[in-house]
């Protein structure tokens, strides 16, 4: 009796199979959206929040103002892309950057399907204003927040003499989300100190909090709570070159020092 033997087909090793699949894979066969990053570089001054905006010189929305942004390269991370665009379009590097939210409305960009991973950056006022003139079409605009607390929603931007600046795409919503994030984190994280020089007065710190929150705070209560929190320490130095009685300077105390 003749025994039939089953012929075994040769099989690829897991690694070889993976390599063969990837070699034959055609990404163009599957439509996919583009990915961009937009950075809301923010500061405070004059009792208000301000943001870096760049006037668009080409369509879409030519002539309107936008956040520093651009498409993500195939060989860079999201964080690297955010740092790149804010340096190229805002003249800023080595600043606090944190991912904010992903904006993915189908019609948010008229060019094509574009997802935007938004970031916010916190910069001391003098540094942001010094960087803006060197960045070509960049301006530092005052933000007009039409809502209170953590309600959220779009915000408006104002240029010189209170002139409203038309915003491109959905950037009024991105700025609104950034304001909402700042207000929500102000009481439990050190983000307020990112908007100040290394040494500051308690008055300056209070002004930052008032600008972010959009409301006045009681001076005595604020100072007591800040000092009691252990977040600040007196430096033993006073303000210099001021036309009034100089105030004591403080510094932020990092968690590892407490």
Steps between C-alpha positions, in 0.01 A plus 500: 500500500641828387505774760438852375711768656365853549711761330584789732502846348802706595414770754668830568641580837307767693771756427520414130122512469496846659773623269322365193174665604662837558695482174176451305293748705368797302401785732354692206232232463334623818387863517622663820493850652792736537625584849603847614605665824385845617661675796323758717798690643352702786600762754338756730524877522285798586251279681427279198615190321687544173598260224745491214325514161643490150336679207444255214656613172351225282165319465303362665380793710769731364526815712350339810697425816595149606694318767853388421442170326592261222480144377678222687791346315524124451824483698410718800292455814206723584701673774787565260260638239345737754844623610602546136202708390502729804871562445463561126188716514524652846874523561466304826702204622559324831155592632232314696290297255215264584258311278152646527237325287443347157268691269350281230180651360456367146476846345747687723745558212377577144810346337451140603425283804741634762526397864668757722675401821500825694757603759522792734820676599559732795745785456598796712356820348827682427641198319188446287482865397870506417466190280192614306659788301777268379247245376374701202120497499470406869312716752414470869122535523284557805239227553140599562339213691118536492432231760574452868648219706550171319202541268717490188438609143664709226685820584579812300836667437572871505791683345616858542236747624253221565460407132359149468724264307318247280615149589562223250353150497383389849773683689254698713385164637857382558577819693180456701600146591845629607343763727273235650801272566698780667213592728443139595865433586588829668414392855676163505800535267790745466400628156456857628871520573582421137361845416736683735873575515709288739456761774169676542287689749179366650324784322624369165390148589154625593476691172575179310226313685251782441582513130453125459181484707351819357407642839646693793629323811521620859857613558539387862329164452704425189832578667420295809401198296805520272749532784328223699509268197880480509513566125703818541799607707630847573838576337599773742525744210285798400383639169738740332450817298131546582331838568331369814598319817671180378330173585667179612593251230400133514586186305310184416580201723506177300341187648840339565596794725193483724 
